[in-house]
Amino acid sequence: MSNFWKKINILSENYPQYLKGEENCWYARDYISGGGIEGEANQLVLNFKKSIDRKGTNQWHYRDRAVSQFARELAHLLGDNPFHVMAIPGSKPWSHLENNQRFQDLFKELKRHRMNLTVHWPIDCQNAVTGSSQGGTRSPDQIKSNYIWRGLKNEINQIVIVDDVITSGAHFRACVDFLRENGFQGEIFGFFWAKTKSKDPFSDFDVVEL
């Protein structure tokens, strides 16, 4: 694996609560929860998630630049291996009008770098639900209850699950469990552009020497 990416270790700071110790998950950067646009990771992720209503404006190229950078960095991590990849569903079906198509475009760009990549869309959402950042659920079982199985293109023995940020690991846990429940028995990897790191509660205070 690339030195740029780091494995999520059970002993690491802010270990996602829904991960199990044996899972093979990697991340590239620390995302600061509540940090706004503070830091490179926050800027990249916010641009990657930019709302579809910005398409056609001079803001959309920031989203496209984030997609391209994510693809390049993933390509470096994947190397020349013939990986199978999928994305974690968000709060809306893939075809929903408010979906900004970031993962569809990410995988198109990634295939320009790695032609031996196979993209799968085995899991979709049944309904549009409120995202966790707006007060929606973070329970894996509740997330999974909105999933619908679309199936894999063929029988495979490993798959990479891609998402932009991992916080509690609830969405990853829901995806893994849903794959298993629908018969997938192969190896599963998780690749995340960033892992949430809580903002230091004392970072906004001046240090006073007594």
Buried (B, 14 or more C-beta within 10 A) or exposed (E): BBEEBBEBEEEEEBEBEBBEEEBBBBBBBBBBBEBEEEBEBBBBBBBBBBEBEBEEEEEBEBBBEBBBBBBBBBBBBBEEEEBBBBBBBBBBBBEBEEBBBBBBBBBEBBBEBBEEBBBBBBBBBEEBBEEBEEEEBBBBEEBBEBBEEEEBEEEBEBBBBBBBBBBBBBBBBBBBBBBEEBEBEEEBBBBBBBBBBEBEEEEEEEEEEE
